Amino acid sequence: MRIDQITLHRICLQLKAPFATSYGQYTDRETILVELQDESGTIGWGECVAFATPWYTEETVETAWHMMERYLIPTLLHREIAHPEEVLPLLSFVKRHHMAKAGLEMAVWDLYAKRQGMPLASVIGGTRQEIETGVAVGLQASPEQLYRVIEEYLSDGYRRIKCKIKPGLDVDLVRGIRKQFPDLPLMADANSAYTLEDAEHLKRLDEYGLMMIEQPLAADDIIDHAELQKQLATPICLDESLVSSEDVRKALTLGSCQVVNVKIGRLGGLSEAIRVHDLCAARNVPIWCGGMLETGVGRAHNIALASLPGFTLPGDISASSRYWDRDIISPEVTVHDGKIKVSDQPGIGYEVDRDYLRHVTLEVQIYR
């Protein structure tokens, strides 16, 4: 296939409710949708999941746009590509900028699957017809408000709850949740809010039966996490620290974590995410698919990824209505009894609602 045209859509969607983490609070979501067209007119969609500010990684919407426009798109445009696995090696001359690369590579995967007339999940080796899903709950104004939010999601059928924690809002918060919901599958996400000096404090979480604590220490660390894991009974899950399959291999070798969060954008693309899946499956390490407040385009790619057999834990792949009054895809992603159906349609299995896309677009640029 030859990539004849690439279009970048910079959009902004309003969140239904503010989403608060240890880094701050967010009321809207800027993101970049990537649209590829080949010589036959077939369209593939991807999503660059960088945020407007560099709170999660160093990438932002603006830096990703620049890197795609200046370096990555010229490398792919008018190039013959036999398989999506060729994309990341072609882009490897650019260091890091994983989310920018992933947005383009995801679109190539969607395009490739459509050309094959197959669902993306089947093309990458997915075996599930539906996936179990959980939901991430941001910090709330009060414990009572937090309990109400959790109850609402449980009534919607979600199978697992992830709560955000930070210093000053951690042990008491988790204790309160556990008291209200004794049997709830629960995990805590710290988003790098602690240091190794907090080990004794974090050990207090062990008594509440958490599935895992996600990324308690620095985003670039695997050494101190290994030391912390020795002291905790609660499994550590790494997120920000793992930006390649090599990072995952090293972290598992050091004992830095017992669970791995897999995100396509953070890892630089679907091909690298599949490599992480294969590595963890070979070592019997539990993995789950993390979320990045994606639109339906990124969410559809996550659903396909989570259909792989090694994804044994519910991921952060919630319904479109979890975040948006209206998503930019049709049909929207829905959750039934805590599960999402894996599409059996070609590619990602969802169509972009172009009328609504135009309504929420801040900037669009076409490259031919």
N, C-alpha and C positions, 0 to 999 in steps of 0.2 A: 504494500500500500504506500502511496505517496501523499504526504501532508501538503495540501495545496493552499490551505487557509487556516489561520489561527486567530480567534477572537477572544479578547479579554473583556469580561464584564465586571466592573467594580460595583458592588451593590451594598445596600444597607437595609437590614431587617430589624424592626423593633421587637425586643423580647416581650413576651406576655407579662413577665414579672422580672424585677431585678435579680441578677445572679451574683452572689457575693462569695468570694474566696479569701484566703489569707492575703492575696495580692491586692484586692480591691473589689469594687462593685461595678457591674456592667448592665446597661439598660438597652443597648442595641448591639448589633453584630455586623460589622463591615467584613466583607470577604470578597474573594475573586473567583468567579466562575470561568473556566477555560473551555472554549468550544473549538474543536478541530473538525476540519472537513477534508476528506480525501478526494482523489481524482474522480470518484464515482458519485460524489455528492453526499456520501454517508457522513453522519455527524457523530462525534464522540464528545462526552462531557466529563470534566474533572473539576475539582475544587481545591484551590490553594487556601489552607485553613489558618494562615497567619492572622494574628489579631492586629487591631489598629495601633496598639502600643506593645512594646517588647517585654511584656510581663511573663510570658510563658517560655519563649526562647528569644534570641536576638532578632529574629525576623519580625517584620511588620508588613501590613498591606502595601505600604509605599515601597519598602525595600524589595519585596517580592515582585511587585510590578516592574520595578527597574531591572532586576536581574533577569526576569523573563524577557522583557523587551530588548535589553541591550545584549544579552549573551545567550540565553537558552533558546528562545524562539528562532533566532537566525540559524542555530545549529540544526533544528528540526525541520524548518520550513523547506519544502520541495525535496526533502530527503526520502528515499525509498527505505521503508522499514518492513522487514519480514515478520517480526515478532516484537511485542512490547518489551520483552526482556533486553532488547538492544538499547532501549532509551537511556537508562541510567548510566551505562558505560559511555554513551555518547556525551552525556552531560557531566562526566566526572572531572573534566578540566576545571570546573567551577567548584571551589571548596565550600562544603556545607550548603547553606541555603536549601535545606531539605524540603521545606514546604513549597517553595517555588518549583522545584523539580517534580515533586509529587503531583502538583496540580496538572502539569503537562502529561506526566506518565499515566496518571489515572485516565485522562481523556483518551490516550492511545489505547489503553486496555478496553475501554468501552467501545471505541471504534473497531478494534480488532474483533471483539466478541460479536458485534453486530454484523460484521462482514462474514463471520462464520455461521451466523444465524443461530447462535447459542447464547444462553444466559451467561453472564460473566461468572457467576458462581460455579457453573459447570466447567467453564474454560479453565479456571484456576484449580480445579480439583475438589470443589465443595461437595459434601455428601449429605448435608441436611436440607430438608424441605422447609423447616422453620427453625428459628433460633430463639433461645431464652434471652430475656432482656431485663436489665436493672435500670436504675435511674440515680443520677447524682442530685443531691439536694444542697443548695447553697446555704450559707449562714443566714439565719433569720433574726428578726427583731427581738424575739423572745422565745423561751423554750416552748411555751404553749403554741405559738405560731409554727414552730418547727414540727411539733407533734401533729398538728392539723395537716400540714403539708405532707408528712409521711403517710398519714392515714388516707389521704386522698389518693396517693400513688399506689398504696396497697390495695385500695378498693378498685383501682384501674387494672390490677392484676400483675404489677411489676414484681419480679421474683427476688430482687435484692436492692437494698438501699445503700448508697454511699453518701456519707455526711462529710462536709468540710470542717476541718478543725484548725485552730491556730492557738498560740500561747494565750492563756486566759480564757479560752473557749475550747476546752478539750476534755479533760477527765470528767468534770461535772456534766458537760454536755452529753458525753457518751453514756455516763451512768444514768442520766435522765431518760435517754432513748431506750436503754435496755430495761429500765423499770417499766416504761410504758409498753414496750414491745419485747417481751422476754424471749421469744423464739424467732425474732426477725433476723434473717441473713443480713449482717451489717458489716460495713467496712468504713474506715476513716481515711480521708485524704488530707495530707498536711501541706502539699504544694511547697515543700522545702522550707517550712517555717521554723525548723528546729536545728540544733547543733548536737554534737555528741555529748556535750555537757548536760543536755536535758535527758540523758538516758534513764536516770533514776525516776524522773517524772514520767517518762513515756512507759516505763515498766508497769505503772499503775493501771494502764489500759489492758494489761494481760487478763485481768479478772472478769472482763466483760465479753469474752467469747467472740472477739472480732474475727471475721474471715481473714483480714489483713489490714495493715496500715500502709498507705501508699505514700511514697516519696517523702519520708519525714525529714531527711537532711538535704544538703545542697544539691542543686540540679546537675552539677558536674562531678559529683562524688560517687565512687563505688568502694573506696577504702574504708571510710568511717561507717558506711552502711554495713559492711561486713562485721565490723566490731560491734555495732549496735545489734545486729541480728543475733550475735552470740549471747547477748544479754536479754533479749526479748523472747517470750514464748509465742507471741503473735507473729505470724509470717509478715515479712516486709515484701511489698510489691514495689518495683521500680518503674518509673515513668520517664520523667525528664532526663534522667541519667543515661538512658539507653537510646542512642540515635543510630545504631547500626547492629547488624547481627554479630559483628565482632565485639561490640560493647556487651551484648547479651552473653556471649560466650565467656568473656572475662569476668563479668559479674557473677555468673553461675559458678565459675571455677573458684572464685574468691569466697563464695558463700555470702554475697552481698544481698541476695534476695531469694525468696522461695516461690515467688509468683511474678509474672511479667505482664505488664500492660502493653498492648500492641496498638500503635496508632500509625496509620499510613503516612500522614503528613510529617510526623516527627521523624520517621525512618527514611523519608525521601522517596517513598513510592510503594506501590503494591508488591513489586518484585521483592524488595527487601523485607517487607512485612511477611511475605510467604516464607522467605528464608528463616526469619525468626520463628515462625510457626513450626517449620520443619526441625529446627535445632531443638526447640523446647519439647516437641513431641518425642524426639529421639531420647531425651533425658527425662521424660515423664514429669516435666515442669508445667504446672497449671498456667494457662494464659487466658486473657480476655481482651476484648476489643474496646479501647477507650474512645471517648467522644470529645469533640472540640467545638461544641455549639455549631455544628455544621447545618447547612441547608440540606434539603432533600437529596441534592446531588452527592455530597460527601457521605450522607447517611446511607444512600443506596450502595455506594462502594463498600462501606463498613458492613452492611448486611451480607454482601457477597463474600467478603473476607471471613466473617464469623461463621460462614457455612462450612469452613474447613474443619476436619474432624478433631483437631487438637484444641479447639476453643471450647474448653470444658466448663467455663464459668460464665454466668450472664454478663453481657457487656453493657456499656453506656450507650445503647442504641435505642433511644426512646422514640415514641410516636412523634410525628410532625407537630401535633397539637401540644406537645410538652413545652415547646419554646415559642411557637409561632401561631398567630391567629390565622395566617395563611402561608403555606409553604410555596416554593417556586416550582414544585413538581406536581404532576398528575399521573396516577392518583397519589394522594398523600400517604405517608407511611403510617400504618395503624398497628395497634397492639391489641391482641385478643388473648385473654387468659395468660398474660405474661409472655406471650410469644409473638414474633413477627414472621410472617410468611416470606420465604425466599422466592423472589420473582422467577417465573419460568419463561419470561419474555427475553428476547435477544438483548444483549448488553446489560446495562444496569437495570433495565426493566421499567423505567419511569420516563415520562416525557416532561421536558421543561415547559412551563406555562409562559410562553413568550410575552403575552399581554401583561402579566403581572411582573415578569422580569423587567420589561421596559419601565414599569411604574416605580420599581425600587432601584433602578440603575443610577449610579452617580457618574460613571464614566464608562465609555466603551471605545475599544480600539481594535481595528481590523488589520491584520498583517497578511499580505499576499505575496 
